[in-house]
Amino acid sequence: MKVLLLTTHLNIGGVSSYTINLAKGLKKRNFTVYVASSGGELLGTLEKNDIKHIRLNIKTKFEFHPKLIFAFFKLSKFIRENQIDIIHAQTRVTQVIAYLLSSFTKVGYVSTCHGFFKESRLGRRLLGAWGNNIIAISDVVRDHLTKDFKIKMDKVSLIYNGIESQTFQNLVGDDERSALKHNLGFEKSPVIGSISRLSPVKGLRYLLFAMKDMLKEIPEAQLLLVGEGPSKEYLMGLAKKLGIENNVFFALSTTDTLRFLSIIDVFVFYSLEEGLGLSLLEALASGKPCVASSVGGVSSVVKDGVTGILVPPKDPHALKEAIIKVLKDEKLSQSLVKNGKDLVNQRFSLDKMLDQVIEVYERAKEK
């Protein structure tokens, strides 16, 4: 089967990682896979895995931008020449392109919905462009589609994000870990860490407020924030304003998250809205006790007190208390680590995701 995966860009983030993991997994199963996007930092991963990339000028959030017309003509020719069987879109912009391509070429179209959409958007009302085969990455995303957008349940397949968990169970060696902690000045410090895009929806400002209070009880604690985004300057300024800038370290986005995960003692995932949370899965797979916000699809991953600790969003005090509890209760921490690893292996494996996605492809191809 020949599959064309469409995404707006390949910069570091959950949707891009999903696209890359899916492309690699399908290729290992002898699918012919192509990825079309405007490019980005993860493009090299495709090249290393010998997966062809089609560059498009579609880096926009406006679903009716004139750029999409040129992308449509380029891809329609590509689809005919390469006899593509399935078009699989990952973002709103690429959903519109895929819908038009499928209507024009009669090729099966699948879309994956990674989060939540505004019902008030005129574009959604004028052109849904969902496709007849829709993948929702969590229970709450599926419910959002069927209840808020009145999409028929039989069109939506619940398929959780999957990761290659074994990759995250082989963290860096002790020497490299010690060297990294030394370079960061973290040798004798408990490290609280988060790996995410630095944007308001990730709730990191509340983590900084929690950190300020935490330092009153654990003054040597350090906060490691890995990522880039529009909130970076604001967060750096807030850390300084709160007087905790010496206990907060900002690291650039990287595809090599294993190094940073290796030195984190408690992983925090404190989004205000979330479809599921790929970095949360990676942290659990790497054996990190996790504290997360009780929003969106996070509850599909974290069962409070079993696979992690859930706290309400926008509540720095509750967040601080949960982190301190995990740091001080070694028995609880070890239990969370074991249960978290087991959960990812059993429920969120890449192989399981691939099996289910391929079933959707088969149905889409028949129509």
N, C-alpha and C positions, 0 to 999 in steps of 0.2 A: 504494500500500500504506500502511496506517495502522499505526504502530509506537508502542508504549508502552514507554519505557525506565524501569526501576525501579532506584533506588539509595537507600541509607540516608540520605545527606546530600550536599550540594554544597559542602562546605568544601574548601579548597585541598588537593590531593593527587592521586595517580595515578589512582585509580578515578574521581574526579569529573571530572578532565581528560579521561579516556577517554570518559566519558558525554557531556560537552559537545562534544568533537570529533566524536563519532559523530552526535549530534543535528544539529549544524551541517552536517555532510557529507551526511547523509540528506536534510535539507531542501533543500540545493542540488540534489539529484537528484530533487526534486519528490515526495518522500515526505511524508506528513503525520505529524509527529512530536510526541509528548507526553512529558514527563519528570515522573515522580512521585518525590518525596523529602520529607524534613523541612526542606529549604531549606539555606541556607548562603551563604558569601561569593561563590560563583560564580553565584548566582541572577541577578544583573544581566546576565551574559553571555547567558543564555537570553532575557531580556527584550529586549536589544539586537538579537537575531536573530529576534525575533517567534516564539519557540517557547513554546507553552503549558506552564505548570507546574501540577501538582496537588500541593498541600501535604498531607503526611501526618504524623501524629505517630508516627514509627517510629524515633526516634533511640535505639536500643538494640542491644546485641550479643547479647541472649538471643532465640534464634529462635522461642521459644514464648511470648513476652510477650503479655499480653492486648491490648496496643496493636495487634497484628497483626490481631485480629478486626475491629476498627473499620476498619482500612485495607482489609481484604478486602471488606467490604460496600460501602465507598465506591467502590473500584475496580471491583468486579463490575458495579455500576450504570453506571459511566463506560464500561466496555468495551462493554456492550450498547447504550447510547445512542449511542456514537460508532463502533460497528462496527469495533472494533480487530481487525487481522489477526494481529499478532505481539506477544507480551509478551517483553521482553528484560531479564533481571535481572542485576545486577552484584555483589551482595553476598550473604552467607549469609542474612541476614534477608529480603532481597527474593527470594531463591530460594524460600524457604518460601512467601511470599505468592504468587509467580508460579505455583508448582506447584499450589497450591490453586485459584487463579483459573483456570488452564488446565484443571484437572480439572472445574471447575464450568461454565465457559463454552465449553469445547471449542476455545478459541483456541490457536494454536501458541505454544509456549514455548521460548525460547532462553536459556541462561545463559552468562555469561563468567566464567571462573575466572582471577583476577588473581594468585593466589599459592598458598600451601600450606595444607593443612588438617590438623587433628589427627585421626588415626584413632581415638583413644580417646574422642572426644566422643560421648556417649550420643545426642545429637540427630541426628548423622549416621547412627548405626546404626538409629535408629528411623525416620527419614525422610530419605532421601538428597536428594530434591527437586532432583536435578541437571537433569532434563529429558532429552528424547530427542535434543536438539541442543545440544551443549556446545562452547564456544569456549575453547581454551587459548591464552594469550598468548605462550607460549614452549615450546620442546622439553621442558624439564625439568618444566614444569607439566603438559604432556600426559602425560609418563611417570609423574608422580606420580598422576594420576587413573587411568590404566590399570593401574598396578602396585599401588599402595597401596589403591585403592578398587575394583579389579577392574571398572572401567567398560570396556565393549567399545570397541575402537579405532574402529569405524565410527561411533560416536556422538560422537567428539571431533574437532573441526576445529582444526588448528594455524593460528592467524591472529595474526601479530605486531601489536603496537600500531603505529599509524601516526600521524604528525604532519604538519602543513603546514610542510614544511621551509623553504619560501621565506620564511615569516614570521620564522624565526630566522636567515636569511641577510641580513637588513637591520637590523643593530644600530644603536644610536643614533649620532649624528654625533660627530665628534672634539671639538667644543666642549662638548657635553653630557657626553661621557665624561670630558674633562679636568676639568670642573666637579665631577663626582661624585667623582673621585679626590681632588681638592683638598679637598672637604668632609669626606671620610673620612680625610684625612691620608695618602693612599696615593701621592702624586705620584711618588716615587722608589723605590717598593717593588714587588717582585714579589708578586702577589696569588694566593693559593691559595684556591679557593672551593668551596663545596658548597651546593646548594639541595635541601632535603629536610625532612621532618617530623623534629622533634627528639625522637626516641624511641630506646630502647636498641637496637632491631634495626638502626638505621642506622649503628651502629659509630663514632659521632663521638667517643666518648671515646678511641678508639685514634688518631684523627686529632689530637687534642690532645696526646697523648703523642709522636706523630711530630713535631708542630710544636715541642715543647720541644727535641728533639734537633736539628731543622733549624735553629733559631735560633743554634746554636753555629757553624754553617757559613755561614748567610745571616741575620745578625742583623736586617736591615731587612725581612725577609719579613713579610707580613701574611696572616692567615687570616680569610676572610669566610664566616660561616655564616648562610644565609638560611632562615628557617622558624620555626615555632612548635611546641610540643609538650610532653609531660610531662617531658622531660629537660632543659628549658632551664635551670632553676635549678641543677640538678646540674652541667651543663656549664659554666655561668658560675662556679660555685664551684670546679670542678676547674681551670679556667683560672687562677683566682686562686691556688689552692694550688700550681700548677706554676710560678707566677711569670711567666706569659706573657699576663696579662690586657691589657697594653698592645698586644699584637700580635694580639689576637682581637677581631673586631667581630661582634656579633649584630644581624642585621637582621630586621624583621618579615616574615612571609609576605606575598607579593604576587602578583597575577596578571601584573604587569609585570616579568617576570624578565629581559627584554632589557637593561634598564639595568644590572643587576648582572652579567649574563653579559659585557657589553661591557668590564668592567674586570678580569675574571678571566684570569689567565695560565695556570693549570693547574686544571682542574676535577677534583674528587675525588668518587668515588661508592663509598663503602666500607661498604655494607650487609653484614650478617651473614647475611641471608636475603632473596632477591629474586626475584619472578616474572620481571621483565624490566628495568624502570627507565625511566620516561618522561622524567625530568629528565636522565638520561644521554643519551637520544636528542636532546633539545633542545640539550644542550651540544655534542654532536658536530655537529649541524646548524648551530650558530652559529659553528663553526670554532674550538672550544677543544680543545687536547690533553687527553686524559682519562686518569686513573689510577683503576682500579676493582678491587674485590675479586673474586676468582675463585669466586663463589658463584652458585647458582641459574641463572636465565636470563641473567645478565650475559655469559656466554660466547657467547650467541647474538648479542651485539652487539659485544663487544670481542675481537678476535683479537690476542693478545699481540704487541706490537712492530709491529703493522700498523695497526690502528684505535685502539689505545690500549695502555696498559700494565696487565697483570693482576698482582695481588699476592695472597698468601694473606690470609685474614681474620685478625683479632686479632694482627697482626704489625706493630707500630709501626715497627720498624727497617726492614723491607722497604718499608713505605709511604713512609717518609722518603727512602730511597735512590731509589725510583722517581720521586718528585716532584722531587728534586734533579737526577736524570738528565734529565728533561724540561726543566727550567728551564735547564740548562747546555748541552744539546745542541740547538742551533737546527735543524740538519738533521733530526734525529729529530722534533722538534716539528712542523716544517713538513710532514713526511711523514704524521704522525698526523692532522694537520688535514685534509689533502687526502683521505686514505683514509677518514677518519671522515665527511666530508661526502658522499663518493661512496656510502658504505655506506647512509646514511640515505635518500638520494635513490633508490637502487635497490631497497632491501629493506624500508624502514620508512616508505613514503609513506602518507599518509592515503587517497589514491585507491586504492591497492592494497588497503589494509585494507577500505575500503568495498565494493569489488568482491567480496571474499571473504565479508564479512558478509552482503551481499545474497543471495549464493548459498545461505548457510545459512538465511536467512529464507524463501527460495523452497521449500526442502526442508521446513522446519517448517510452512509454510502448507499444503502438500499433504497432511500427515498428519491 
